Amino acid sequence: MTTKLLLVLLATALSFSAAATKIQILHTNDLHSHLDHTDHLEGQGGYARLKTLIDFEKRKANDRGMFNLTMDAGDFLEGNIYYLADKGRKVFELHEMIGFDVVTIGNHDYLMGTDDLDAILGDVKPSFAFLGANLFTADRFQNIQEQLKPYTEFEYDGVKIGVLGLTTNDILYKWRINEGGIKNEYDTCKKYAKELRERGNDIIIALTHMGLSKDKKLAKRCPEVDAIVGGHSHHTLEEVLYVENKLDKRVPIVQTGYHGRFLGKLNLNYDNETGKVSVDAYELLPVVGEEDPAILAKIEEANEDLYDDYGQDWLNEVVGESRLNSPLEGGNKHIWGHFINDSMREEVNTDFSIHVEPLSGLNYPTNGDVTRRDLYNGNPRSFEFDRKFGYNIYTADVSGGVIKTLFKIVMKAGLPLYVSGITFDIKRETKNGYAIENIRFKGEKVETFRNYSVSFTEGIVRGGYSMSKLSKIILKNGQDTNISMWETMENNFQRIKFLDENYLDDYGQKSNGEKIERSFVPGVY
């Protein structure tokens, strides 16, 4: 090879290097304290495997001369019994050990209330940038004020990268922010994206906990954003989703699903000449392989904390048997939701009961013994830490005339809805999701002026108070039974002994042999 040719090749390589900056983003979302493994896959997910995989991908990027940012799009706390270990602190510490550069706060990361969150941040003081541009609190929450920021900035090879954090302003959750609230996501994005651009940031990334539907709108309404790394809706995007905005910019959106099943790897290319950001490659990496020993040791500390609080024998005592298949094996995912709802109705002997799917999720026990720990993880919902047995059952008397209104309120968020004790017809509306008609109790039309007793999970009642004045009026006589969902499910297992795929067809499960009327309204996302 001639000297002249070598010089040409060298000049070309240098020109290419100067023209483009490569950035790797590793990202997760909605881990929900699943420290051991993801749902129904004991060999996949978990913080120990996640740590090993992230470290491996970071080393690869470093060897290739790429800048790496590791991000989490929120909801890393409530969602598994590990969340309760040392009142949220152990999971916070583990999140710190993973090596995240930046984390956005999710709605399940403040459900303990801002007083407890402030105390946690005072004890843990994470080194990652903790973001929540549209979340605001009173000045007395000094730790939140100091640590929760609207954005953070990085610089690599002369390229400035601004990361803006946004969380959902869903009315179902934001009431848990005492003396504060959450501002509109889109207006907040416009404000801070403009500020980031004025500060000289070449790339603006929105790290959001808003859900895919809102992320799509964000791409259009906040055109300064170059990429969106999202969470909240638990969508598993195997490919980049592009949304074109009014600037004719195709904004890439990515999300990894939930519970640590995958690690997202997004490789961005920044053109130093044109200032354009493009995607070089994207993939979801299964979180499998070796487990980091330091993380495993920390998880064991979390277990010891739980055993101190509940008792190891008590948590691990077998209380029933599951013969359900997981969704991965074709199991009917709705059986567990109906089981929980039936358990409430049976426990407090109401006319009907209401439950929404996100209050339990898909991490139900399958094919084997069911322990108390399994019961909590099958319905892993808590507000205050000092109520360590999770949500309670609430009851209320509701007239037939307002039952339809009540259903509208509960379904306002577009969440999947379970009903035990009554039936109805469902119709789909183009803008407002699902509506119901012809409500029947024991086969007869619900009477307008008759009172019916209703049981709810605590989340529906306490969340409903915050939704509107009307919902507050309807639920104003809601009474806390002081019976936990945990206890309720255990008692139902004592009655039925086992739960299998035929549960919904076996109407003899009810103690008096009466046929159980059930309904389900699909969610709208």
Backbone torsions as a table, in degrees:
resi	resn	phi	psi	omega
1	MET	NA	131.7	-176.0
2	THR	-75.3	159.4	178.0
3	THR	-62.2	-39.4	179.9
4	LYS	-60.8	-42.7	180.0
5	LEU	-65.9	-39.8	177.4
6	LEU	-59.9	-42.3	179.3
7	LEU	-64.6	-39.4	178.3
8	VAL	-63.8	-45.2	179.4
9	LEU	-63.7	-40.5	179.0
10	LEU	-64.7	-42.9	179.2
11	ALA	-63.0	-39.8	179.1
12	THR	-64.0	-43.5	-179.6
13	ALA	-63.7	-43.3	179.4
14	LEU	-65.4	-37.9	179.1
15	SER	-64.2	-42.3	179.5
16	PHE	-64.7	-42.5	-179.1
17	SER	-62.0	-41.6	-178.0
18	ALA	-72.1	-25.1	-174.4
19	ALA	-83.2	-18.4	-173.9
20	ALA	-139.1	139.8	174.0
21	THR	-116.9	128.5	-176.5
22	LYS	-100.7	132.7	-179.1
23	ILE	-132.6	130.3	176.5
24	GLN	-105.7	132.0	176.0
25	ILE	-117.7	118.3	171.4
26	LEU	-98.2	132.2	-173.6
27	HIS	-144.9	150.2	175.6
28	THR	-133.1	171.0	172.9
29	ASN	-163.3	152.2	173.4
30	ASP	54.0	49.8	177.1
31	LEU	-72.6	-30.4	172.7
32	HIS	49.7	42.5	174.9
33	SER	60.1	26.0	176.1
34	HIS	-82.4	78.7	-173.4
35	LEU	-73.1	-34.6	-174.8
36	ASP	-81.6	-53.0	-175.9
37	HIS	-167.6	168.7	177.4
38	THR	-79.5	173.7	-176.1
39	ASP	-58.7	125.8	168.8
40	HIS	63.7	12.6	178.4
41	LEU	-135.5	90.8	-173.7
42	GLU	-67.4	-20.6	-179.7
43	GLY	-97.1	9.8	-177.8
44	GLN	-134.8	145.4	-179.0
45	GLY	81.5	-168.7	-178.1
46	GLY	92.2	147.6	-175.5
47	TYR	-67.1	-33.3	-177.9
48	ALA	-67.8	-41.6	176.4
49	ARG	-70.6	-38.7	-180.0
50	LEU	-61.2	-43.2	179.3
51	LYS	-60.7	-45.6	180.0
52	THR	-61.7	-44.0	-177.7
53	LEU	-67.7	-43.1	179.2
54	ILE	-62.0	-45.3	179.4
55	ASP	-60.8	-39.5	179.5
56	PHE	-63.8	-45.9	-178.8
57	GLU	-68.8	-32.6	176.0
58	LYS	-64.6	-43.7	179.6
59	ARG	-63.3	-41.3	178.2
60	LYS	-61.0	-43.9	179.3
61	ALA	-63.7	-42.2	-180.0
62	ASN	-62.3	-41.0	179.3
63	ASP	-64.1	-28.4	179.7
64	ARG	-91.3	2.0	179.3
65	GLY	75.0	26.4	179.7
66	MET	-100.8	144.4	174.3
67	PHE	-79.6	137.2	-178.4
68	ASN	-119.6	136.5	170.4
69	LEU	-125.2	132.8	179.0
70	THR	-112.4	123.6	-170.7
71	MET	-127.9	150.9	171.5
72	ASP	-129.5	131.3	-174.5
73	ALA	-95.3	26.1	168.3
74	GLY	95.6	170.3	-172.8
75	ASP	62.2	54.9	175.5
76	PHE	-97.4	-6.8	-176.7
77	LEU	-97.6	-103.4	-168.1
78	GLU	-57.5	139.7	179.4
79	GLY	147.1	-1.8	179.3
80	ASN	-158.9	155.1	-177.3
81	ILE	-60.1	-23.7	177.5
82	TYR	-59.2	-26.7	178.0
83	TYR	-55.2	-32.6	-175.8
84	LEU	-81.1	-9.5	-178.4
85	ALA	-65.9	120.0	-178.4
86	ASP	53.0	38.0	176.2
87	LYS	50.6	53.6	174.0
88	GLY	86.3	-13.9	-173.1
89	ARG	-72.0	-36.0	-177.9
90	LYS	-64.8	-41.9	179.5
91	VAL	-68.0	-38.1	176.3
92	PHE	-59.3	-43.8	179.6
93	GLU	-64.7	-39.7	177.9
94	LEU	-67.0	-38.5	177.2
95	HIS	-61.5	-36.6	176.3
96	GLU	-64.2	-40.1	-176.9
97	MET	-68.8	-24.2	-178.6
98	ILE	-61.9	-34.9	180.0
99	GLY	100.9	29.4	176.3
100	PHE	-68.0	141.8	173.2
101	ASP	-85.7	-35.1	-175.1
102	VAL	-151.6	139.9	-177.8
103	VAL	-136.4	135.2	173.1
104	THR	-97.8	141.2	179.1
105	ILE	-74.2	135.4	176.6
106	GLY	-107.1	170.3	-177.7
107	ASN	-64.2	-29.7	177.8
108	HIS	-82.9	0.9	177.8
109	ASP	-96.1	-3.3	176.0
110	TYR	-131.4	12.3	-177.9
111	LEU	-66.7	-17.6	175.1
112	MET	-71.9	-11.4	-177.9
113	GLY	98.3	153.7	-173.7
114	THR	-70.9	-24.4	175.4
115	ASP	-63.1	-47.9	179.9
116	ASP	-69.8	-38.5	178.4
117	LEU	-62.2	-41.0	178.4
118	ASP	-61.6	-41.2	178.8
119	ALA	-65.3	-41.2	178.5
120	ILE	-60.9	-47.3	-178.4
121	LEU	-65.7	-26.3	175.5
122	GLY	-71.1	-29.9	-179.3
123	ASP	-88.3	-40.2	-172.0
124	VAL	-89.1	-44.6	-179.3
125	LYS	48.4	70.2	-177.2
126	PRO	-64.2	148.7	178.7
127	SER	-84.2	-19.2	177.7
128	PHE	-71.2	153.8	175.0
129	ALA	-71.8	121.3	-177.5
130	PHE	-104.2	119.1	-169.2
131	LEU	-115.9	149.2	173.9
132	GLY	-174.4	75.9	-171.7
133	ALA	-62.0	-32.0	-175.6
134	ASN	-101.8	7.1	176.8
135	LEU	-98.7	131.4	179.9
136	PHE	-134.4	149.1	-179.9
137	THR	-138.8	171.6	177.5
138	ALA	-68.5	156.8	-177.6
139	ASP	-62.7	-22.9	-176.9
140	ARG	-68.2	-17.5	176.2
141	PHE	-85.2	76.4	-170.1
142	GLN	-64.7	-38.1	-178.3
143	ASN	-68.5	-40.0	175.9
144	ILE	-64.7	-43.7	179.9
145	GLN	-58.9	-40.5	-176.4
146	GLU	-76.6	-35.4	-168.9
147	GLN	-103.0	-28.5	-178.5
148	LEU	-89.4	111.8	-174.0
149	LYS	-113.4	158.9	178.4
150	PRO	-72.5	-34.5	-177.8
151	TYR	-156.6	170.0	172.5
152	THR	-139.9	163.5	-174.8
153	GLU	-132.7	145.8	176.9
154	PHE	-131.0	159.1	176.6
155	GLU	-140.3	134.9	179.1
156	TYR	-143.4	123.7	175.2
157	ASP	53.0	38.7	178.0
158	GLY	84.4	-3.9	-179.9
159	VAL	-100.1	125.4	179.2
160	LYS	-95.3	134.4	-177.2
161	ILE	-123.0	119.6	175.9
162	GLY	-103.8	132.3	178.5
163	VAL	-116.4	120.1	-177.4
164	LEU	-105.7	130.4	-178.8
165	GLY	-104.9	129.8	179.9
166	LEU	-131.9	140.8	176.9
167	THR	-123.1	158.1	-176.1
168	THR	-65.6	141.0	176.1
169	ASN	-99.9	31.1	-179.4
170	ASP	-58.3	128.3	-175.6
171	ILE	-65.7	-20.4	179.6
172	LEU	-66.7	-21.6	-172.3
173	TYR	-118.6	-33.9	-166.5
174	LYS	-69.2	-10.5	175.5
175	TRP	-64.1	-17.2	179.1
176	ARG	-75.0	-8.4	176.2
177	ILE	-87.5	97.9	-179.2
178	ASN	-68.8	135.6	177.4
179	GLU	54.6	49.2	179.2
180	GLY	-178.9	-155.0	179.8
181	GLY	173.8	-163.1	-179.2
182	ILE	-133.1	129.8	-178.7
183	LYS	-87.0	167.3	179.0
184	ASN	-56.4	131.1	-175.1
185	GLU	-64.9	-41.6	-173.1
186	TYR	-72.6	-42.9	178.1
187	ASP	-63.6	-40.0	179.2
188	THR	-64.6	-40.4	179.5
189	CYS	-62.0	-46.1	-179.9
190	LYS	-58.8	-43.5	-177.9
191	LYS	-61.2	-51.9	-172.7
192	TYR	-82.5	-28.4	175.1
193	ALA	-63.6	-39.7	176.3
194	LYS	-62.8	-42.9	179.7
195	GLU	-64.1	-41.2	179.2
196	LEU	-64.2	-39.3	178.8
197	ARG	-67.2	-39.9	178.5
198	GLU	-66.2	-25.2	177.6
199	ARG	-83.1	4.0	174.5
200	GLY	91.1	17.2	178.8
201	ASN	-75.9	129.0	179.9
202	ASP	-81.8	-32.4	-179.3
203	ILE	-125.3	133.6	175.5
204	ILE	-120.5	121.4	179.1
205	ILE	-112.8	128.2	174.1
206	ALA	-93.5	115.9	175.6
207	LEU	-99.3	104.1	-165.4
208	THR	-117.9	146.8	168.6
209	HIS	-121.8	72.7	-172.9
210	MET	-129.1	-19.0	-175.7
211	GLY	97.1	154.3	-172.7
212	LEU	-62.1	-40.1	-178.7
213	SER	-60.4	-45.3	179.3
214	LYS	-71.7	-32.4	176.7
215	ASP	-61.1	-39.6	177.9
216	LYS	-62.2	-42.8	178.4
217	LYS	-66.5	-37.4	-179.6
218	LEU	-61.2	-39.9	179.8
219	ALA	-60.0	-33.0	179.8
220	LYS	-84.4	-38.9	-172.4
221	ARG	-87.2	-16.3	-179.1
222	CYS	-127.0	74.5	-168.9
223	PRO	-66.8	-13.3	178.2
224	GLU	-69.2	-22.3	-177.3
225	VAL	-69.3	134.6	-179.1
226	ASP	-97.0	-24.3	179.0
227	ALA	-159.0	150.6	179.4
228	ILE	-123.9	121.5	174.3
229	VAL	-107.6	110.8	-166.1
230	GLY	-116.3	176.4	176.8
231	GLY	-161.5	-167.4	174.2
232	HIS	92.4	-44.7	-176.0
233	SER	-90.0	-3.0	176.3
234	HIS	62.7	28.7	176.1
235	HIS	-78.6	135.0	175.2
236	THR	-98.5	99.4	-178.3
237	LEU	-94.4	104.7	-179.3
238	GLU	-77.2	-18.4	176.2
239	GLU	-129.5	158.0	176.8
240	VAL	-64.9	134.1	174.4
241	LEU	-99.5	123.7	-178.8
242	TYR	-104.0	138.0	173.9
243	VAL	-126.2	125.3	-179.0
244	GLU	-91.1	133.1	-178.7
245	ASN	-109.1	-174.1	-173.8
246	LYS	-69.6	-12.8	175.2
247	LEU	-90.2	10.5	-176.7
248	ASP	59.7	30.3	178.0
249	LYS	-102.6	130.1	177.1
250	ARG	-89.2	108.7	-175.7
251	VAL	-91.9	120.8	178.5
252	PRO	-79.1	137.7	176.7
253	ILE	-122.3	133.3	179.0
254	VAL	-132.6	153.1	176.8
255	GLN	-161.0	145.9	-170.0
256	THR	-103.8	-0.2	-178.0
257	GLY	104.3	-117.7	-176.3
258	TYR	-164.8	157.9	170.3
259	HIS	59.6	27.6	170.9
260	GLY	72.8	23.1	179.4
261	ARG	-68.9	-35.5	-177.6
262	PHE	-132.3	154.5	168.0
263	LEU	-111.3	126.4	177.7
264	GLY	-82.9	141.7	175.6
265	LYS	-129.3	107.6	-177.5
266	LEU	-112.3	118.1	177.7
267	ASN	-102.3	117.4	-179.0
268	LEU	-103.8	149.4	176.2
269	ASN	-120.1	122.1	176.5
270	TYR	-106.6	118.0	179.5
271	ASP	-81.9	110.5	-175.9
272	ASN	-67.6	-18.4	-179.0
273	GLU	-88.6	-44.4	-176.9
274	THR	-96.2	-17.5	-177.3
275	GLY	76.6	11.1	-178.6
276	LYS	-86.7	144.7	177.8
277	VAL	-109.2	131.4	178.8
278	SER	-136.8	163.7	179.3
279	VAL	-95.1	121.5	174.5
280	ASP	-79.2	-44.1	-177.3
281	ALA	-162.0	155.1	175.5
282	TYR	-149.0	140.6	174.6
283	GLU	-156.7	154.2	171.6
284	LEU	-99.1	123.6	-178.2
285	LEU	-99.8	120.8	175.7
286	PRO	-59.0	133.9	-179.3
287	VAL	-85.3	87.4	-178.6
288	VAL	-134.3	171.2	174.5
289	GLY	108.6	-155.1	-174.1
290	GLU	-68.8	152.0	-179.4
291	GLU	-107.5	133.8	-179.1
292	ASP	-69.0	125.2	-175.3
293	PRO	-65.7	-34.6	179.7
294	ALA	-66.5	-38.3	177.5
295	ILE	-66.9	-42.6	178.7
296	LEU	-58.8	-40.5	179.4
297	ALA	-64.5	-38.9	179.5
298	LYS	-68.6	-36.8	177.0
299	ILE	-63.8	-37.9	177.8
300	GLU	-64.4	-35.4	174.2
301	GLU	-60.9	-40.7	178.4
302	ALA	-62.7	-41.1	177.1
303	ASN	-61.8	-42.0	179.4
304	GLU	-62.2	-37.6	176.5
305	ASP	-61.9	-42.6	178.8
306	LEU	-65.2	-40.3	179.5
307	TYR	-65.4	-35.4	176.7
308	ASP	-64.2	-36.8	-177.1
309	ASP	-79.2	-38.9	-171.7
310	TYR	-114.2	-24.9	-171.9
311	GLY	95.0	124.7	-176.9
312	GLN	-62.0	-44.3	-178.9
313	ASP	-64.8	-39.8	-179.2
314	TRP	-64.2	-45.9	-178.7
315	LEU	-63.5	-38.5	-172.5
316	ASN	-95.6	6.6	178.3
317	GLU	-69.6	135.6	178.7
318	VAL	-76.4	128.5	-177.7
319	VAL	-120.9	-3.5	-179.4
320	GLY	-177.3	-173.5	179.9
321	GLU	-134.1	134.8	174.5
322	SER	-107.4	132.1	172.2
323	ARG	-117.2	23.2	178.5
324	LEU	-80.8	148.1	171.6
325	ASN	-93.0	150.8	176.9
326	SER	-73.3	161.2	175.7
327	PRO	-57.9	-28.5	179.0
328	LEU	-68.7	-20.7	179.8
329	GLU	-106.3	15.5	178.6
330	GLY	85.9	12.7	179.7
331	GLY	-68.9	155.3	178.5
332	ASN	-81.2	105.0	-175.0
333	LYS	-66.2	-15.8	-176.9
334	HIS	-82.6	-15.4	-176.9
335	ILE	-60.5	-43.3	-177.8
336	TRP	-63.5	-41.4	178.2
337	GLY	-62.0	-41.8	178.3
338	HIS	-68.9	-36.6	177.4
339	PHE	-59.7	-45.2	178.8
340	ILE	-61.6	-44.5	-178.6
341	ASN	-65.1	-44.7	177.0
342	ASP	-61.4	-37.2	-179.4
343	SER	-61.3	-42.9	178.7
344	MET	-61.9	-49.0	-175.9
345	ARG	-62.4	-41.8	179.4
346	GLU	-66.5	-41.4	-173.7
347	GLU	-63.2	-42.3	-174.9
348	VAL	-111.0	3.8	172.0
349	ASN	57.0	53.9	176.4
350	THR	-97.7	168.8	178.5
351	ASP	-67.8	-42.0	175.7
352	PHE	-153.2	168.8	-178.4
353	SER	-139.1	157.3	-176.4
354	ILE	-130.5	137.2	-179.6
355	HIS	-147.0	145.3	176.7
356	VAL	-114.4	142.4	-171.3
357	GLU	-56.6	-42.8	-177.8
358	PRO	-62.7	-15.3	177.1
359	LEU	-75.5	-10.0	176.4
360	SER	-123.9	-54.7	179.5
361	GLY	89.0	-162.8	-172.7
362	LEU	-106.8	4.9	-175.3
363	ASN	-89.2	50.9	-177.8
364	TYR	-86.6	156.7	-178.6
365	PRO	-71.0	140.9	-177.0
366	THR	-132.2	143.9	167.4
367	ASN	42.4	65.3	176.2
368	GLY	159.1	-171.0	178.9
369	ASP	-63.9	147.3	177.7
370	VAL	-113.9	120.7	177.4
371	THR	-98.5	171.5	175.8
372	ARG	-62.8	-35.0	177.4
373	ARG	-62.0	-40.4	177.2
374	ASP	-61.9	-38.9	-179.4
375	LEU	-62.0	-45.7	180.0
376	TYR	-64.0	-43.8	-178.9
377	ASN	-67.8	-19.0	174.7
378	GLY	-82.9	-9.9	176.4
379	ASN	-152.0	65.5	-164.8
380	PRO	-85.5	66.0	-173.8
381	ARG	-120.8	130.5	178.5
382	SER	-145.8	149.4	168.7
383	PHE	-105.3	-98.5	-177.5
384	GLU	-68.1	141.6	-178.6
385	PHE	-66.0	-30.1	-176.4
386	ASP	-74.2	-8.4	173.2
387	ARG	-100.4	77.4	-164.0
388	LYS	-75.5	-3.5	177.4
389	PHE	-100.1	14.5	172.7
390	GLY	79.2	-163.2	-177.1
391	TYR	-58.7	149.0	171.3
392	ASN	-103.3	170.6	171.3
393	ILE	-88.2	136.2	172.7
394	TYR	-114.3	150.9	175.3
395	THR	-128.4	156.2	176.8
396	ALA	-154.5	153.0	172.3
397	ASP	-99.0	125.8	-175.1
398	VAL	-129.9	131.7	178.8
399	SER	-73.5	153.8	178.7
400	GLY	-57.9	-30.2	-177.8
401	GLY	-67.3	-23.8	-178.7
402	VAL	-109.0	1.1	-179.0
403	ILE	-61.5	-43.3	179.8
404	LYS	-62.2	-41.3	177.0
405	THR	-61.9	-40.5	178.7
406	LEU	-59.3	-43.9	178.9
407	PHE	-63.3	-38.9	178.3
408	LYS	-60.9	-40.1	-179.7
409	ILE	-65.0	-47.5	-178.0
410	VAL	-64.0	-36.5	-176.8
411	MET	-86.7	-0.9	-175.7
412	LYS	-56.5	-35.1	-178.6
413	ALA	-79.7	-1.9	179.2
414	GLY	74.0	25.3	-177.4
415	LEU	-89.1	147.4	176.0
416	PRO	-61.2	133.4	-170.9
417	LEU	-121.1	129.0	174.5
418	TYR	-105.7	137.6	177.2
419	VAL	-132.2	131.8	177.0
420	SER	-119.4	126.8	175.7
421	GLY	113.6	-21.7	177.0
422	ILE	-136.0	164.7	176.4
423	THR	-130.2	164.1	179.0
424	PHE	-163.2	168.7	175.5
425	ASP	-97.2	145.6	-177.4
426	ILE	-114.1	135.0	171.1
427	LYS	-128.3	154.7	-177.9
428	ARG	-102.0	130.0	173.9
429	GLU	-104.0	149.2	-172.8
430	THR	-67.8	-37.8	-175.6
431	LYS	-105.2	-33.0	-170.2
432	ASN	-104.8	20.7	177.0
433	GLY	74.8	-136.1	-175.7
434	TYR	-96.1	145.1	172.1
435	ALA	-125.0	157.5	-178.2
436	ILE	-121.1	151.3	-179.3
437	GLU	-139.9	163.6	171.4
438	ASN	54.0	57.2	-178.9
439	ILE	-72.7	132.0	-174.9
440	ARG	-128.8	138.9	173.9
441	PHE	-119.1	119.4	-175.4
442	LYS	53.4	39.0	176.0
443	GLY	83.0	-7.8	-178.4
444	GLU	-107.6	147.2	179.2
445	LYS	-59.5	135.8	179.7
446	VAL	-62.0	132.6	-176.8
447	GLU	-85.6	133.2	-173.5
448	THR	-58.1	-43.1	-172.3
449	PHE	-101.5	6.5	177.8
450	ARG	-90.0	140.3	174.6
451	ASN	-87.4	137.6	177.1
452	TYR	-121.1	140.7	177.6
453	SER	-87.8	134.8	-175.2
454	VAL	-128.5	140.1	173.4
455	SER	-113.5	141.0	-178.1
456	PHE	-132.3	159.7	165.0
457	THR	-78.6	151.7	-176.0
458	GLU	-54.4	-35.9	-178.1
459	GLY	-61.6	-37.0	180.0
460	ILE	-67.8	-44.3	-176.0
461	VAL	-70.2	-52.2	-177.0
462	ARG	-68.0	-36.0	175.0
463	GLY	-69.7	-35.7	-179.7
464	GLY	-64.5	-32.4	177.7
465	TYR	-56.5	-32.0	-173.7
466	SER	-88.8	-10.8	-171.0
467	MET	-74.1	-43.1	-178.4
468	SER	-165.7	164.1	176.6
469	LYS	-62.6	-35.4	-179.0
470	LEU	-65.0	-45.3	-179.7
471	SER	-65.0	-34.5	178.3
472	LYS	-64.5	-39.6	178.7
473	ILE	-65.8	-44.7	-176.8
474	ILE	-64.6	-39.1	-174.9
475	LEU	-97.9	10.4	-172.2
476	LYS	-62.3	-28.3	-179.9
477	ASN	-96.2	17.6	176.2
478	GLY	-62.6	129.2	-176.0
479	GLN	-114.1	134.1	175.3
480	ASP	-78.5	119.3	-179.9
481	THR	-78.7	-12.1	-175.5
482	ASN	62.3	21.1	172.9
483	ILE	-106.9	122.9	-175.5
484	SER	-78.9	153.7	174.3
485	MET	-60.1	-35.9	178.7
486	TRP	-55.9	-52.8	-179.8
487	GLU	-63.8	-38.4	-177.4
488	THR	-62.7	-44.9	179.5
489	MET	-67.0	-38.7	177.9
490	GLU	-61.6	-43.0	-179.7
491	ASN	-64.2	-36.0	178.5
492	ASN	-67.8	-38.0	176.1
493	PHE	-62.4	-34.7	177.4
494	GLN	-63.2	-32.3	179.4
495	ARG	-77.2	-45.5	-171.4
496	ILE	-96.9	-15.1	176.0
497	LYS	73.9	-47.7	177.9
498	PHE	-144.9	158.3	-179.5
499	LEU	-122.5	121.9	-177.5
500	ASP	-130.9	-178.2	-175.4
501	GLU	-68.2	-12.5	179.2
502	ASN	-95.3	6.8	-173.2
503	TYR	-54.6	-43.7	-175.3
504	LEU	-69.9	-19.4	179.1
505	ASP	-93.9	-12.1	-175.3
506	ASP	-95.4	86.6	-175.9
507	TYR	-73.0	-10.4	177.3
508	GLY	-75.1	-0.1	179.8
509	GLN	-63.9	-31.5	-179.6
510	LYS	-65.8	139.3	-169.7
511	SER	-58.6	-33.8	-179.4
512	ASN	-94.6	9.2	176.9
513	GLY	79.4	0.6	-178.9
514	GLU	-69.2	143.4	177.4
515	LYS	-63.5	133.2	179.3
516	ILE	-94.0	118.2	177.1
517	GLU	-86.6	129.4	-179.1
518	ARG	-133.0	151.3	175.6
519	SER	-140.1	157.3	177.8
520	PHE	-142.1	132.0	176.5
521	VAL	-111.9	118.0	179.0
522	PRO	-62.0	152.4	177.5
523	GLY	-79.8	162.0	176.0
524	VAL	-122.0	119.3	-176.4
525	TYR	-114.3	NA	NA
